[in-house]
Amino acid sequence: MTVKATRNALTIDVEDYFQVSAFAPHIPRSEWPIRECRVERNVASILAMLDDHDTKATFFTLGWIAERYPGVVREIVANGHELASHGYGHERASDQTPDSFYADINVAKLLLEDLSGCEVKGYRAPSFSIGERNLWAFECLERAGYHYSSSIYPIQHDHYGMPSAPRHAHPIGNLLEIPATTLRFFNRNWPASGGGYFRLMPYGLSRWMIERINRVDNMPAVFYFHPWEVDIEQPRIPGISAKTRFRHYLNIHRMESRLRRLLADFSWTRMDRLFLDRT
């Protein structure tokens, strides 16, 4: 049975496997240019999958990727999807000063717009790294000309999270913050937005959570994943902890089939069309 009454936002964070924050202690940035980059083939596979299901999405794209693979950016736009910013160098907002953060998000926006020929309205911080300690980031985003952000995850997590934040889209100044989706259950926010949780949980549980948000909360869900999550042949990184290995590689071989079920079971669209057009 499909659930099509509510349109939800489908988002992809365009980064490669070696840029994952958990791999930072094992892969220095100086090695990025010499690593095998697999983002082109992975994004092409995702675009084909979305086309199969007549679905449009938002691609939060790293400036570092766009600069080296401009064809990826142009294919995203040519296929009718929204191009948004994931910053330039995949540095957590919480690790930057206001000046360095502004420089990162500004150059990423200008680069993406120059390559695509279209306005970049949205931004997502790497690792959902905007929280209580760096709310100044929203002033920087507004100054750089962004219209919305999807940078807060209202959960408790060892690397990120702001459980006290509103669970659904809300204005911060002239900016609209659209948090990653959570389900309120047993007086706690539970992750229901995709990513590693989608690979960890049985598909039926993820489906139930999104359906409940649509029907009980009467709100759209914001779902996300990464191109490397559909890449079963990506290089394995030696020396990582068991916890990191579990989080990164768990059920990658099942990811594409689960995504296809998700695309068939729910109605999906771009972030800008879902949230900006109606406001």
N, C-alpha and C positions, 0 to 999 in steps of 0.2 A: 504494500500500500504506500502510495506517495503522499507527501504533505506539501501542497502547493499554494495554500491560501496566503501565506506571508512571504514576501521577498526578503532574502538575506544577503549579506555582503560576503563575497568570496575574495580573499586577498592572498597574494603570494609575495613572500619576502625574497627578492632576487639577490642571492649571495651564493658563493660556492662552499663546498665542504670544508676547505682549509681556512675559511674565514669565520667559522663558528667560534663564539666567545670561549667555549669550554676547551677549545684546542689551542688557545693563545699561549699557554705555557710550553707547548710542544712545537708550534709552528710560528716562528718569528715573522713579523711583517716583511722583513727583508727577503724572505723566501717566497712570498706570494707570487712575484713575477715569474719564478722558475717552476712553480708547481703546475701540474697538469690541470688546466681549467676545463671543467665539464659543463659549464652553465649553458653554453649554446645548445647542445643536444638535449639537455634536460628541459630548457624552456621551450624548445621546439616540440618536445613530447607533450608538454602541458598544453601548449596552444592547440595541438591536434586533438587532445582529449576534450578541451573546452569546446572546440568546434564540433566535435561529435555530439555534444549535448546542447548545442546552441546556447552557450553560456558566456557571459561577459564578466570580467573580473578586474580587480585593481592589482597592479604589480608595483610594490614598493621596492625600488631598484637602487642598488648602490651606485654612486657615482664612479667608484673604482672600476666596477664591471662595465658600466656604460661607456666609459672612456676607452676601454680596450676592446669592447665588443659592441660597437654602435649598431651593428645589424640586429642585435637582440632588442634594443630599444625600438628600432624602426619596425620590427616585426610585431612587437606588442601593440604599438599604435595602429599599424596597418590592419590588424585583425579586430580593431574596434574596442580594445581594452583601455582602461585608464592607466596612465603612467604616473606614478607617485614616487616620492623620495624616501630612501632608507638612509640618508646621509651619504657622505663620500667614502669614508674609510672604515666603516663598521666599528667605530669607537663608541663605547657606552656614553650616553649623555652624563651619567653620574660620575664619570671619570674625567670630565672636561671642565674647564673654566667657562664662564659665560662668553668670553671673547673667542676661545677656540671652538666652542660649540657653534656660535653664530657663523664663524668662518666656514666650518664644515657643512652646515645645512645650506648656507648661501651658495657656496661654490657648487654643491650637488644640484641645487635647483636650477642654477644658471646653465650648468652643463647639460642636464636632462632636457631643458627647454630648447637649448641650441641644437641638440641632436634630433629632437622629435618635431620641433616646430609647433608645439602646443604648450599651453600653460600647465604647470605642475602645481596642483592645489593641495595635495596631501603629503603628510610626513609620518613615518613610524620610526621611533627610536630603536636602535639595535637592543635586543634583549629587554624590550619594554622598560627602558632605563630612566624614565621620568617618574619621580615619586615625591614624597613629602620634602625631601632635602634639596631638590633642585627644581622647584616650581618656577624659578626664574626662566627656565627654558621656554615657557610659553610666550613670554615677552619677546624672546629672540625669534621664535617661529613667526609671530605676528609681524615683527619688524622685517623679516626676510620675505614676507609676502605670501605665506601659506594661509590657506583658508581653514584647514582642519588638521587634526593630529589623531593618531591612533597609537598612543605611546604609553598608556597606563594599563596595567593588568590588576584589577581589584582582588588579588588573592595574596595569600602568604606563601612565599617561595624563598629558597635559600639564596637565589641570585637577583631577584627582583620582586616587585609587587607592592601594592598600596591598598590593603584591604578596606580602608576607610573611604576610599573614593566612590563616587556614584557609579552604579553598575551599567548605566546606559548613557547615551550621548547627552552631553551637557556643555553649555558655553563656558569658556574661560576667557574673559575679556571679549575681544571680537573673534576669537578662535573657537571652533567647535572641537571638543575632545570626544572621541568615539572609542571607548575602552574595548579591549578584547572581552568577549562574552563570558559571563559566569552565570551559574545557576545558584540561586539562594535556596539552601536546603539545610535543615537542622541548625539554623542560626549561623550559617557559615557560607561563604562564597566558594563554589567549586568550579574548577576550570572546565569550560565547555566550548573552547574556541579552536581546537585543533592542535597543531604542533605535535610534540612528543606525547601528549595526553591522548590524542586521537589514535596513535599507534599502540599505546599501552592498553587502553580500555577496549573491551569488546565493541564491535561496531554498533550493536543494538543499544548499548548504553549511551554512546555518543548521539545516536539518532533520537533516543528518548529525551535526552537533555535539550537538544535543539528544538524538538517538537514541543516540549513543555514551555520553553522560553517563548515560542511563537504563540501558543494557545493560552497559557496561564498568565504570563507577563504581558501578552499581546504586543511583543516587541520583536524586531528583527535580530538575528544573530550575526556576529562578525567572526568568520572562520578564517584561519590562516594556515599556511604550510610553506615549505621551502623546496626549491627545485632539487636539492640533493636528497630529499626524502623519497624521491621516486627513482633514485639512481642506485640500483643494487650492485653495480660494478665499480662504485667509487673506491679509491684506494683506502685501505685500512691504516689508521694512524697507530704506530707502535708506542708503547710506553704510557698510554693513557690509563686512568684508574678504571676499576670495574664499574663504578657508578657512571662515569662519563661514557664508557663503552655501551653500557646498558641503555642510557638515555638516547644516544645518537643512532645506534644500529638496530634497536629493537623493532622487529616487524617491518623493516623497510621493504622486504619482499612482498608484503601484503598491501602496501600503501596505495599503489595505483588502483587495484581492484576496489579497495574501500572508498577511494575518492570517486570512482565511477558510480558506485552505489549512492554516495552522498549527492552527486550531481543529479542523479535520477530521482532521488527521494524528495528533494527540496527545490525551491525556486531561488536562483542566485542572480546577483547583478553587481555592478560596480559601486564602490563606496560613494563617489560623487553623485551618481544618479539616485542612490537610495537616501542619502542624508542631506546633501546640499540642495538638490532640486526641490525637495519638499519644504526646506526652510526658507 
